[in-house]
């Protein structure tokens, strides 16, 4: 324990000061290939492809060599209090040793990808004209759940009414999110390997009808939804945000044909220094205009991309904060994005097209999409859990009806543990559910916190979901009376709770249910209900 505490203090010191590189680290070509895959799978999302840091610290050799191979192995094995999970149960001793050595050599430069490169990967498996003109089954598509089977590179479609598995389709590796089409017919998936797939839910079995690979790593995808009496952009376009290369891609909404690529390499908003890897994190589609909002993670800008004329495309750049990550809607006018390394939420007014506020919350906010409800004292609020502390922050979101509370943290509610990735509620629900997936205590990672909306300061309840894996990502059914949660493990499970009684209703299991993570209800995703 003393050694671990010493290394933690050393870790803090090293990652706030520059250290000269050391020599003597050797890695064979085969080891380098294996190490790149481990780093991509486990580390790149927080530390960056080039290891320059974001949610996690900078891991360039000038920093890492001071810790030595043994010191790095301790951090990889046991994690840190700031939100890095322990990898000892998921990586072997040999893999941990290899990763520790890999972190002390210069990061390899991944390849770029042009529009021509993308088009070479593009496939329309079922042309639009050959797709069904109506649903070929009688199931309730509105209550379908798309379930990510992360390490299997697949997505399962589950009927929320019957709990039956309708079908399993091949997608990109480690799918990060699913987004639904505005029509409620398709799911769009994006893998960490930057492979996008379009899943049609009208055939008897869910079918991948198009796919394209747009880079080496990606995290976000969204569709065009805006329509009014004059124009209808529903499902006309989709947009994909790359982590590498740092760029976004506009594709045809029904075929995924790549149309336009825009680089995000630019200067940071605060120091005006060039950054070679400004990744596109969350993307939100506006209900008020033909626009997408993009978090440009490392530079601290939010870009508003107008897709009404993509040949003469307008991009509005809003100075926000670093390092932007995820977030979601409040009142369908404002969206709140986490700058998790600055402990803040950035509020953007999508009508005025400007930053309305920047709100200090807790240590490393990570809202996912966040959660909205009516607080009994403060009115409409938006909530985020935190990676770095056991707390749920509530921010007032009603500048007209509750101006004194608007864009202020009105409550900070204790929860079971830190390491929270997602919070979820529903307009019909009396409860708010929070996970603690990345906490350093194994038992906490398998337990949920449940809060009473009518009395948020009341002692929270806890639900132990599993004795294995990590519990992650909450989603309601269409009616708002069930909560679905994943047991993220090789022997995965989907556990479904009655939201009123908090009692387990059923548990979906099977050999096919490998590493389930996100679950996305079609109706709630179409209508941005969270």
Secondary structure as a PSIPRED ss2 file (coil, helix, strand):
# PSIPRED VFORMAT (PSIPRED V4.0)

   1 X C   1.000  0.000  0.000
   2 X H   0.000  1.000  0.000
   3 X H   0.000  1.000  0.000
   4 X H   0.000  1.000  0.000
   5 X H   0.000  1.000  0.000
   6 X H   0.000  1.000  0.000
   7 X H   0.000  1.000  0.000
   8 X H   0.000  1.000  0.000
   9 X H   0.000  1.000  0.000
  10 X H   0.000  1.000  0.000
  11 X H   0.000  1.000  0.000
  12 X H   0.000  1.000  0.000
  13 X H   0.000  1.000  0.000
  14 X H   0.000  1.000  0.000
  15 X C   1.000  0.000  0.000
  16 X C   1.000  0.000  0.000
  17 X C   1.000  0.000  0.000
  18 X C   1.000  0.000  0.000
  19 X C   1.000  0.000  0.000
  20 X C   1.000  0.000  0.000
  21 X C   1.000  0.000  0.000
  22 X C   1.000  0.000  0.000
  23 X C   1.000  0.000  0.000
  24 X C   1.000  0.000  0.000
  25 X C   1.000  0.000  0.000
  26 X C   1.000  0.000  0.000
  27 X C   1.000  0.000  0.000
  28 X C   1.000  0.000  0.000
  29 X H   0.000  1.000  0.000
  30 X H   0.000  1.000  0.000
  31 X H   0.000  1.000  0.000
  32 X H   0.000  1.000  0.000
  33 X H   0.000  1.000  0.000
  34 X H   0.000  1.000  0.000
  35 X H   0.000  1.000  0.000
  36 X H   0.000  1.000  0.000
  37 X H   0.000  1.000  0.000
  38 X H   0.000  1.000  0.000
  39 X H   0.000  1.000  0.000
  40 X H   0.000  1.000  0.000
  41 X H   0.000  1.000  0.000
  42 X H   0.000  1.000  0.000
  43 X C   1.000  0.000  0.000
  44 X H   0.000  1.000  0.000
  45 X H   0.000  1.000  0.000
  46 X H   0.000  1.000  0.000
  47 X H   0.000  1.000  0.000
  48 X C   1.000  0.000  0.000
  49 X C   1.000  0.000  0.000
  50 X C   1.000  0.000  0.000
  51 X C   1.000  0.000  0.000
  52 X C   1.000  0.000  0.000
  53 X C   1.000  0.000  0.000
  54 X C   1.000  0.000  0.000
  55 X C   1.000  0.000  0.000
  56 X C   1.000  0.000  0.000
  57 X C   1.000  0.000  0.000
  58 X C   1.000  0.000  0.000
  59 X C   1.000  0.000  0.000
  60 X C   1.000  0.000  0.000
  61 X H   0.000  1.000  0.000
  62 X H   0.000  1.000  0.000
  63 X H   0.000  1.000  0.000
  64 X H   0.000  1.000  0.000
  65 X H   0.000  1.000  0.000
  66 X H   0.000  1.000  0.000
  67 X H   0.000  1.000  0.000
  68 X H   0.000  1.000  0.000
  69 X H   0.000  1.000  0.000
  70 X H   0.000  1.000  0.000
  71 X H   0.000  1.000  0.000
  72 X H   0.000  1.000  0.000
  73 X H   0.000  1.000  0.000
  74 X H   0.000  1.000  0.000
  75 X H   0.000  1.000  0.000
  76 X H   0.000  1.000  0.000
  77 X H   0.000  1.000  0.000
  78 X H   0.000  1.000  0.000
  79 X C   1.000  0.000  0.000
  80 X C   1.000  0.000  0.000
  81 X C   1.000  0.000  0.000
  82 X C   1.000  0.000  0.000
  83 X C   1.000  0.000  0.000
  84 X C   1.000  0.000  0.000
  85 X C   1.000  0.000  0.000
  86 X C   1.000  0.000  0.000
  87 X C   1.000  0.000  0.000
  88 X C   1.000  0.000  0.000
  89 X C   1.000  0.000  0.000
  90 X C   1.000  0.000  0.000
  91 X C   1.000  0.000  0.000
  92 X C   1.000  0.000  0.000
  93 X H   0.000  1.000  0.000
  94 X H   0.000  1.000  0.000
  95 X H   0.000  1.000  0.000
  96 X H   0.000  1.000  0.000
  97 X H   0.000  1.000  0.000
  98 X H   0.000  1.000  0.000
  99 X H   0.000  1.000  0.000
 100 X H   0.000  1.000  0.000
 101 X H   0.000  1.000  0.000
 102 X H   0.000  1.000  0.000
 103 X C   1.000  0.000  0.000
 104 X C   1.000  0.000  0.000
 105 X C   1.000  0.000  0.000
 106 X C   1.000  0.000  0.000
 107 X C   1.000  0.000  0.000
 108 X C   1.000  0.000  0.000
 109 X C   1.000  0.000  0.000
 110 X C   1.000  0.000  0.000
 111 X C   1.000  0.000  0.000
 112 X C   1.000  0.000  0.000
 113 X C   1.000  0.000  0.000
 114 X C   1.000  0.000  0.000
 115 X H   0.000  1.000  0.000
 116 X H   0.000  1.000  0.000
 117 X H   0.000  1.000  0.000
 118 X H   0.000  1.000  0.000
 119 X H   0.000  1.000  0.000
 120 X H   0.000  1.000  0.000
 121 X H   0.000  1.000  0.000
 122 X C   1.000  0.000  0.000
 123 X E   0.000  0.000  1.000
 124 X E   0.000  0.000  1.000
 125 X C   1.000  0.000  0.000
 126 X C   1.000  0.000  0.000
 127 X C   1.000  0.000  0.000
 128 X H   0.000  1.000  0.000
 129 X H   0.000  1.000  0.000
 130 X H   0.000  1.000  0.000
 131 X C   1.000  0.000  0.000
 132 X C   1.000  0.000  0.000
 133 X C   1.000  0.000  0.000
 134 X C   1.000  0.000  0.000
 135 X C   1.000  0.000  0.000
 136 X C   1.000  0.000  0.000
 137 X C   1.000  0.000  0.000
 138 X C   1.000  0.000  0.000
 139 X C   1.000  0.000  0.000
 140 X C   1.000  0.000  0.000
 141 X H   0.000  1.000  0.000
 142 X H   0.000  1.000  0.000
 143 X H   0.000  1.000  0.000
 144 X E   0.000  0.000  1.000
 145 X E   0.000  0.000  1.000
 146 X E   0.000  0.000  1.000
 147 X E   0.000  0.000  1.000
 148 X E   0.000  0.000  1.000
 149 X E   0.000  0.000  1.000
 150 X H   0.000  1.000  0.000
 151 X H   0.000  1.000  0.000
 152 X H   0.000  1.000  0.000
 153 X C   1.000  0.000  0.000
 154 X E   0.000  0.000  1.000
 155 X E   0.000  0.000  1.000
 156 X E   0.000  0.000  1.000
 157 X E   0.000  0.000  1.000
 158 X E   0.000  0.000  1.000
 159 X E   0.000  0.000  1.000
 160 X C   1.000  0.000  0.000
 161 X C   1.000  0.000  0.000
 162 X C   1.000  0.000  0.000
 163 X C   1.000  0.000  0.000
 164 X C   1.000  0.000  0.000
 165 X E   0.000  0.000  1.000
 166 X E   0.000  0.000  1.000
 167 X E   0.000  0.000  1.000
 168 X E   0.000  0.000  1.000
 169 X E   0.000  0.000  1.000
 170 X E   0.000  0.000  1.000
 171 X C   1.000  0.000  0.000
 172 X C   1.000  0.000  0.000
 173 X C   1.000  0.000  0.000
 174 X C   1.000  0.000  0.000
 175 X E   0.000  0.000  1.000
 176 X E   0.000  0.000  1.000
 177 X E   0.000  0.000  1.000
 178 X E   0.000  0.000  1.000
 179 X E   0.000  0.000  1.000
 180 X E   0.000  0.000  1.000
 181 X C   1.000  0.000  0.000
 182 X C   1.000  0.000  0.000
 183 X C   1.000  0.000  0.000
 184 X C   1.000  0.000  0.000
 185 X C   1.000  0.000  0.000
 186 X E   0.000  0.000  1.000
 187 X E   0.000  0.000  1.000
 188 X E   0.000  0.000  1.000
 189 X E   0.000  0.000  1.000
 190 X E   0.000  0.000  1.000
 191 X E   0.000  0.000  1.000
 192 X C   1.000  0.000  0.000
 193 X C   1.000  0.000  0.000
 194 X C   1.000  0.000  0.000
 195 X E   0.000  0.000  1.000
 196 X E   0.000  0.000  1.000
 197 X E   0.000  0.000  1.000
 198 X E   0.000  0.000  1.000
 199 X E   0.000  0.000  1.000
 200 X E   0.000  0.000  1.000
 201 X C   1.000  0.000  0.000
 202 X C   1.000  0.000  0.000
 203 X C   1.000  0.000  0.000
 204 X C   1.000  0.000  0.000
 205 X C   1.000  0.000  0.000
 206 X C   1.000  0.000  0.000
 207 X E   0.000  0.000  1.000
 208 X E   0.000  0.000  1.000
 209 X E   0.000  0.000  1.000
 210 X E   0.000  0.000  1.000
 211 X E   0.000  0.000  1.000
 212 X E   0.000  0.000  1.000
 213 X E   0.000  0.000  1.000
 214 X C   1.000  0.000  0.000
 215 X C   1.000  0.000  0.000
 216 X C   1.000  0.000  0.000
 217 X E   0.000  0.000  1.000
 218 X E   0.000  0.000  1.000
 219 X E   0.000  0.000  1.000
 220 X E   0.000  0.000  1.000
 221 X E   0.000  0.000  1.000
 222 X E   0.000  0.000  1.000
 223 X E   0.000  0.000  1.000
 224 X C   1.000  0.000  0.000
 225 X C   1.000  0.000  0.000
 226 X C   1.000  0.000  0.000
 227 X E   0.000  0.000  1.000
 228 X C   1.000  0.000  0.000
 229 X C   1.000  0.000  0.000
 230 X C   1.000  0.000  0.000
 231 X C   1.000  0.000  0.000
 232 X E   0.000  0.000  1.000
 233 X C   1.000  0.000  0.000
 234 X C   1.000  0.000  0.000
 235 X C   1.000  0.000  0.000
 236 X C   1.000  0.000  0.000
 237 X E   0.000  0.000  1.000
 238 X E   0.000  0.000  1.000
 239 X E   0.000  0.000  1.000
 240 X E   0.000  0.000  1.000
 241 X E   0.000  0.000  1.000
 242 X E   0.000  0.000  1.000
 243 X E   0.000  0.000  1.000
 244 X E   0.000  0.000  1.000
 245 X C   1.000  0.000  0.000
 246 X C   1.000  0.000  0.000
 247 X E   0.000  0.000  1.000
 248 X E   0.000  0.000  1.000
 249 X E   0.000  0.000  1.000
 250 X E   0.000  0.000  1.000
 251 X E   0.000  0.000  1.000
 252 X E   0.000  0.000  1.000
 253 X C   1.000  0.000  0.000
 254 X C   1.000  0.000  0.000
 255 X C   1.000  0.000  0.000
 256 X C   1.000  0.000  0.000
 257 X C   1.000  0.000  0.000
 258 X E   0.000  0.000  1.000
 259 X E   0.000  0.000  1.000
 260 X E   0.000  0.000  1.000
 261 X E   0.000  0.000  1.000
 262 X E   0.000  0.000  1.000
 263 X E   0.000  0.000  1.000
 264 X C   1.000  0.000  0.000
 265 X C   1.000  0.000  0.000
 266 X E   0.000  0.000  1.000
 267 X E   0.000  0.000  1.000
 268 X C   1.000  0.000  0.000
 269 X C   1.000  0.000  0.000
 270 X C   1.000  0.000  0.000
 271 X C   1.000  0.000  0.000
 272 X C   1.000  0.000  0.000
 273 X C   1.000  0.000  0.000
 274 X E   0.000  0.000  1.000
 275 X E   0.000  0.000  1.000
 276 X C   1.000  0.000  0.000
 277 X C   1.000  0.000  0.000
 278 X C   1.000  0.000  0.000
 279 X C   1.000  0.000  0.000
 280 X E   0.000  0.000  1.000
 281 X E   0.000  0.000  1.000
 282 X E   0.000  0.000  1.000
 283 X E   0.000  0.000  1.000
 284 X E   0.000  0.000  1.000
 285 X E   0.000  0.000  1.000
 286 X C   1.000  0.000  0.000
 287 X C   1.000  0.000  0.000
 288 X C   1.000  0.000  0.000
 289 X C   1.000  0.000  0.000
 290 X C   1.000  0.000  0.000
 291 X E   0.000  0.000  1.000
 292 X E   0.000  0.000  1.000
 293 X E   0.000  0.000  1.000
 294 X E   0.000  0.000  1.000
 295 X E   0.000  0.000  1.000
 296 X E   0.000  0.000  1.000
 297 X C   1.000  0.000  0.000
 298 X C   1.000  0.000  0.000
 299 X C   1.000  0.000  0.000
 300 X C   1.000  0.000  0.000
 301 X E   0.000  0.000  1.000
 302 X E   0.000  0.000  1.000
 303 X E   0.000  0.000  1.000
 304 X E   0.000  0.000  1.000
 305 X E   0.000  0.000  1.000
 306 X E   0.000  0.000  1.000
 307 X C   1.000  0.000  0.000
 308 X C   1.000  0.000  0.000
 309 X C   1.000  0.000  0.000
 310 X H   0.000  1.000  0.000
 311 X H   0.000  1.000  0.000
 312 X H   0.000  1.000  0.000
 313 X C   1.000  0.000  0.000
 314 X E   0.000  0.000  1.000
 315 X E   0.000  0.000  1.000
 316 X E   0.000  0.000  1.000
 317 X E   0.000  0.000  1.000
 318 X E   0.000  0.000  1.000
 319 X E   0.000  0.000  1.000
 320 X C   1.000  0.000  0.000
 321 X C   1.000  0.000  0.000
 322 X C   1.000  0.000  0.000
 323 X C   1.000  0.000  0.000
 324 X E   0.000  0.000  1.000
 325 X E   0.000  0.000  1.000
 326 X E   0.000  0.000  1.000
 327 X E   0.000  0.000  1.000
 328 X E   0.000  0.000  1.000
 329 X E   0.000  0.000  1.000
 330 X E   0.000  0.000  1.000
 331 X C   1.000  0.000  0.000
 332 X C   1.000  0.000  0.000
 333 X C   1.000  0.000  0.000
 334 X E   0.000  0.000  1.000
 335 X E   0.000  0.000  1.000
 336 X E   0.000  0.000  1.000
 337 X E   0.000  0.000  1.000
 338 X E   0.000  0.000  1.000
 339 X E   0.000  0.000  1.000
 340 X H   0.000  1.000  0.000
 341 X H   0.000  1.000  0.000
 342 X H   0.000  1.000  0.000
 343 X C   1.000  0.000  0.000
 344 X E   0.000  0.000  1.000
 345 X E   0.000  0.000  1.000
 346 X E   0.000  0.000  1.000
 347 X E   0.000  0.000  1.000
 348 X E   0.000  0.000  1.000
 349 X E   0.000  0.000  1.000
 350 X C   1.000  0.000  0.000
 351 X C   1.000  0.000  0.000
 352 X C   1.000  0.000  0.000
 353 X C   1.000  0.000  0.000
 354 X E   0.000  0.000  1.000
 355 X E   0.000  0.000  1.000
 356 X E   0.000  0.000  1.000
 357 X E   0.000  0.000  1.000
 358 X E   0.000  0.000  1.000
 359 X E   0.000  0.000  1.000
 360 X E   0.000  0.000  1.000
 361 X C   1.000  0.000  0.000
 362 X C   1.000  0.000  0.000
 363 X C   1.000  0.000  0.000
 364 X C   1.000  0.000  0.000
 365 X E   0.000  0.000  1.000
 366 X C   1.000  0.000  0.000
 367 X C   1.000  0.000  0.000
 368 X C   1.000  0.000  0.000
 369 X C   1.000  0.000  0.000
 370 X C   1.000  0.000  0.000
 371 X E   0.000  0.000  1.000
 372 X E   0.000  0.000  1.000
 373 X E   0.000  0.000  1.000
 374 X E   0.000  0.000  1.000
 375 X E   0.000  0.000  1.000
 376 X C   1.000  0.000  0.000
 377 X C   1.000  0.000  0.000
 378 X C   1.000  0.000  0.000
 379 X E   0.000  0.000  1.000
 380 X E   0.000  0.000  1.000
 381 X E   0.000  0.000  1.000
 382 X E   0.000  0.000  1.000
 383 X E   0.000  0.000  1.000
 384 X E   0.000  0.000  1.000
 385 X C   1.000  0.000  0.000
 386 X E   0.000  0.000  1.000
 387 X C   1.000  0.000  0.000
 388 X C   1.000  0.000  0.000
 389 X C   1.000  0.000  0.000
 390 X C   1.000  0.000  0.000
 391 X E   0.000  0.000  1.000
 392 X E   0.000  0.000  1.000
 393 X E   0.000  0.000  1.000
 394 X E   0.000  0.000  1.000
 395 X E   0.000  0.000  1.000
 396 X E   0.000  0.000  1.000
 397 X C   1.000  0.000  0.000
 398 X C   1.000  0.000  0.000
 399 X C   1.000  0.000  0.000
 400 X C   1.000  0.000  0.000
 401 X C   1.000  0.000  0.000
 402 X C   1.000  0.000  0.000
 403 X C   1.000  0.000  0.000
 404 X C   1.000  0.000  0.000
 405 X C   1.000  0.000  0.000
 406 X E   0.000  0.000  1.000
 407 X C   1.000  0.000  0.000
 408 X C   1.000  0.000  0.000
 409 X E   0.000  0.000  1.000
 410 X E   0.000  0.000  1.000
 411 X E   0.000  0.000  1.000
 412 X E   0.000  0.000  1.000
 413 X E   0.000  0.000  1.000
 414 X E   0.000  0.000  1.000
 415 X C   1.000  0.000  0.000
 416 X C   1.000  0.000  0.000
 417 X C   1.000  0.000  0.000
 418 X C   1.000  0.000  0.000
 419 X C   1.000  0.000  0.000
 420 X C   1.000  0.000  0.000
 421 X C   1.000  0.000  0.000
 422 X C   1.000  0.000  0.000
 423 X E   0.000  0.000  1.000
 424 X E   0.000  0.000  1.000
 425 X C   1.000  0.000  0.000
 426 X C   1.000  0.000  0.000
 427 X C   1.000  0.000  0.000
 428 X C   1.000  0.000  0.000
 429 X C   1.000  0.000  0.000
 430 X C   1.000  0.000  0.000
 431 X E   0.000  0.000  1.000
 432 X E   0.000  0.000  1.000
 433 X E   0.000  0.000  1.000
 434 X E   0.000  0.000  1.000
 435 X C   1.000  0.000  0.000
 436 X C   1.000  0.000  0.000
 437 X C   1.000  0.000  0.000
 438 X C   1.000  0.000  0.000
 439 X C   1.000  0.000  0.000
 440 X C   1.000  0.000  0.000
 441 X C   1.000  0.000  0.000
 442 X H   0.000  1.000  0.000
 443 X H   0.000  1.000  0.000
 444 X H   0.000  1.000  0.000
 445 X H   0.000  1.000  0.000
 446 X C   1.000  0.000  0.000
 447 X E   0.000  0.000  1.000
 448 X E   0.000  0.000  1.000
 449 X E   0.000  0.000  1.000
 450 X E   0.000  0.000  1.000
 451 X E   0.000  0.000  1.000
 452 X E   0.000  0.000  1.000
 453 X H   0.000  1.000  0.000
 454 X H   0.000  1.000  0.000
 455 X H   0.000  1.000  0.000
 456 X C   1.000  0.000  0.000
 457 X C   1.000  0.000  0.000
 458 X C   1.000  0.000  0.000
 459 X C   1.000  0.000  0.000
 460 X C   1.000  0.000  0.000
 461 X E   0.000  0.000  1.000
 462 X E   0.000  0.000  1.000
 463 X E   0.000  0.000  1.000
 464 X E   0.000  0.000  1.000
 465 X C   1.000  0.000  0.000
 466 X C   1.000  0.000  0.000
 467 X C   1.000  0.000  0.000
 468 X C   1.000  0.000  0.000
 469 X C   1.000  0.000  0.000
 470 X E   0.000  0.000  1.000
 471 X E   0.000  0.000  1.000
 472 X E   0.000  0.000  1.000
 473 X E   0.000  0.000  1.000
 474 X E   0.000  0.000  1.000
 475 X E   0.000  0.000  1.000
 476 X E   0.000  0.000  1.000
 477 X C   1.000  0.000  0.000
 478 X C   1.000  0.000  0.000
 479 X C   1.000  0.000  0.000
 480 X C   1.000  0.000  0.000
 481 X C   1.000  0.000  0.000
 482 X E   0.000  0.000  1.000
 483 X E   0.000  0.000  1.000
 484 X E   0.000  0.000  1.000
 485 X E   0.000  0.000  1.000
 486 X E   0.000  0.000  1.000
 487 X E   0.000  0.000  1.000
 488 X E   0.000  0.000  1.000
 489 X C   1.000  0.000  0.000
 490 X C   1.000  0.000  0.000
 491 X C   1.000  0.000  0.000
 492 X C   1.000  0.000  0.000
 493 X E   0.000  0.000  1.000
 494 X E   0.000  0.000  1.000
 495 X E   0.000  0.000  1.000
 496 X E   0.000  0.000  1.000
 497 X E   0.000  0.000  1.000
 498 X E   0.000  0.000  1.000
 499 X C   1.000  0.000  0.000
 500 X C   1.000  0.000  0.000
 501 X C   1.000  0.000  0.000
 502 X C   1.000  0.000  0.000
 503 X C   1.000  0.000  0.000
 504 X E   0.000  0.000  1.000
 505 X E   0.000  0.000  1.000
 506 X E   0.000  0.000  1.000
 507 X E   0.000  0.000  1.000
 508 X E   0.000  0.000  1.000
 509 X C   1.000  0.000  0.000
 510 X C   1.000  0.000  0.000
 511 X C   1.000  0.000  0.000
 512 X C   1.000  0.000  0.000
 513 X C   1.000  0.000  0.000
 514 X C   1.000  0.000  0.000
 515 X C   1.000  0.000  0.000
 516 X E   0.000  0.000  1.000
 517 X E   0.000  0.000  1.000
 518 X E   0.000  0.000  1.000
 519 X E   0.000  0.000  1.000
 520 X E   0.000  0.000  1.000
 521 X E   0.000  0.000  1.000
 522 X H   0.000  1.000  0.000
 523 X H   0.000  1.000  0.000
 524 X H   0.000  1.000  0.000
 525 X H   0.000  1.000  0.000
 526 X H   0.000  1.000  0.000
 527 X C   1.000  0.000  0.000
 528 X C   1.000  0.000  0.000
 529 X C   1.000  0.000  0.000
 530 X C   1.000  0.000  0.000
